Amino acid sequence: MSSLSALDPVQEALLAEPCILVDSKDKMVGTASKRDCHVMEAGTSLLHRAFSLFIFNEKDELLLQQRSDTKITFPSLWTNTCCSHPLATLEESEEGEALGVRRAAQRRVEIELGVINSVAPVEDILFLTRILYSAPSNGEWGEHELDYILFLRSGETPVLTPSVEEVQAVEWVARGDMQEFLRDLEHRGVGITPWFRLISQKLLPFWWENLARIEEMQDHQTIHKF
């Protein structure tokens, strides 16, 4: 959205959610509202914890979504399955085995796409690694996130009931079709989110090619900085 005073009511309400502030090593240093975490000041915004979830079906196709036109940051852009933030609550702040972040992913994928908890059990959501990036959305809003990369391999193609407030389109994409899919988006003048661009260019191809042994790719020590 182009103005702080012209926000969708649903998205406006979500700006009160408490996010987890962290330093560049992912140490929790405080909390702040979603609004304060995404308002750009002096070309940046507050560094906070986030996640990017990638869901694959039984054919190893990746579920992508196009963000709603009413999203405050990066509206209308295509991205990975689900992207959001763990909240600064007791349940989602729990750091052991990234449990809080994985709980947040389960919560948000149901809200955004209607993927029920039994299809996305927390114990099956794999914490792969972390990235740190910053990206402006427009002159007022932006992202500065320490982003947990999460994978979920489903034994079925989940039934989806996307929320129109969050998602305007979805697509299952095969590994061999990804580049063509991205070229088609570019041809139509449709963008992708900056974090998905970074991941899809630098990390996703190797992970996807080795999806059958993705557990071996876990790296909980490195924070990839872009």
N, C-alpha and C positions, 0 to 999 in steps of 0.2 A: 504494500500500500504506500501511497505517496505522501500521506499526511498523518501525523500523530492524532489528529482530531477526526479522522475519517476512517474508522476501523469497523470491521464486522463485529457485531455484538458478542458472538460466541468467542471469536479470537480475542476481543477486548477482555472478556472475563478470564480467559486463560492467562493473561499477563500478570495476574496476581499470584500464580503458582510459585512456590519457593524453590529456587534452583540451588545447586551446591557449587560454591566457589572453590576453586583449587589453584594451586601454583603450577608451574610448568613441569613439576615432578608428580603431579596428581595428588598432592597432599591437600586435604580439605582445610580451607582458611576462613570459611564463613559461609553465609547464605545471602541471597538477594532474590528479589522478585524476577520473574521471567522478563518483565518490562525492563528493569534495570540492567539485566544481562544482555539485552539485545539493542538497547539504544546506543548509537555510535557517538562517542565523544573523543575528540582529537584523533579521529581516524581509526579508533578501535573500540571494543566493548569489553565487558568484564569476562575473564576466563572462567568457564564453568564446565561442569561434567556433562557429557552427552553420550548418546549411543547411536549407532547405525546398524540396523538389523537386516540381514540378508536371508531370505527364506527360499529354499530350493525344494521342488516337488520330487516325486518318485522318478521322474525322467531327467533329473538334475537341471531342470529349467529354473531360472531365477525370476522371482516375482518383483516387478518394478511398478512404481506408482507415479502418477502425475499429480502434483500438489494442487490443492484447490486455489482458485483465483483469489480467495479471501485470506489466504495465509499471509501473515505479517512479513515474514522473511521468505524471499525466493518464491513468490506465488507463481503458479502455472508451470513450474519447471518439473521435469522428470527426475526421479531419484531412485535409490534402492527401496527395499520393501517398506521400511518404517524407520523414521528418524525422530528422536525426541530427547527428553532429559529425565534422569532420575530426580525425584523430588527430595527436598531436604526433610524427609520424614525418617522415623526410626527404621522402618522396613526397607526403604530404598536407599538409605545411607550406609547400609551394612556392606563392608568392603571385602570381607573374606570370600575368595573365589568369585569376586565381582557379583555377589549374590543380589545386592540391592539394584545394580544396573540391570541384571537379567530379569528381576521382578518387574522393573519399570518397562522393559521391552515387552514382556507378556501383557502388562496392563495396556500399553499404548497400541499394540497390534490388534487387540480386540476393539479398542475405541475407534481406531482409524479404518480397519479393514474387516472387522467382525470375525476375526480368527479366534475361535473359542479356546479357553485355557487348556482343554484336554488335547488340542491339536498342537499347541505351543507350550508344552510343560517347561517350567523353569529349568529342570534338570537336563533337558535336551538342548537348551540354548547354549551354544559354545562361545566362550569368551576367547577370541583369537588374539588380538593385540590392540594397541591404542595409537591414535594419531592426534597431532596437535596442529590446528590450522586456524587462520583468521580470514574472513572474507566479508566485504561490504555487500549488502543487498541493495540499498539505495543510500541517499544522503542521510537518512535518519536511523535506519535499522541495519543490523549486521550480525555476524556470528564470530565468536572467538571461543572455540571449543576444544576440550580434551575429550576426544571421541572414542568410545569403546566400540570395536568392531565385533559384531556378534553374528554367528552363523546358526541356522537351524535347517537341518535336512529332514524333511517330512516324508513319511512313507506313503503319502497320498497327496493329491492336489486339494488343498483346503477349500472349503466353501467360503466365498467372500461376500460380504455385505458392506461395501465401502460407505463411510460417512460422507455425505456431500459437503459437510463443513470442513473436511480434511482432504478429501481425495476426489479428483474428477475423472480419473481413468486408471486402469490397471492393465498390465500385460505380462504374460509369462514368456520369457525369452530364453532360447537355447544358446549354449556357449558359442556355437558356430554361427549364430545369427546376430550376435551382439553388435559387431561393428556395422553391419548393414542397418540395424535398428537405429544406432546412433547417427549414421550418415543420413538416414531418412529424416530424423528429427532436425538435423542441421539444415537439410534441404528445405524443410517446411518452416524454418525459422523458429523452431521450438528448442529451448535450452535445457540444460541439465544443471543440477545443483553443483556448486564448486567442490564440495566434499566428495560427491559421487564421481565427479570428473577426476579428481586426484586418485581416488581408490581404483577406479576402473582403468586408469592408465598405468598406474605404478604397482599395484598389488593384486587386484582381482584376477587377472589372467592366470597367474601362477597358481593361486588358490583354487580357482575353478577347475583348472586342468588336473589338480591333485585332490579333488573333492572326496574321493573314496578314502583318502588317508589324511583328511583335514586336521584331525586331532594332532598329528605330528607337526603341523605348521604353527601351533600355538607359541606365542612369544609374549610373555607377560612382563618382561623386563624392559623391552625397547618401547620408547614413545617416538614414533615416526613424526618428524617435524617437517612441515611443508610451508 
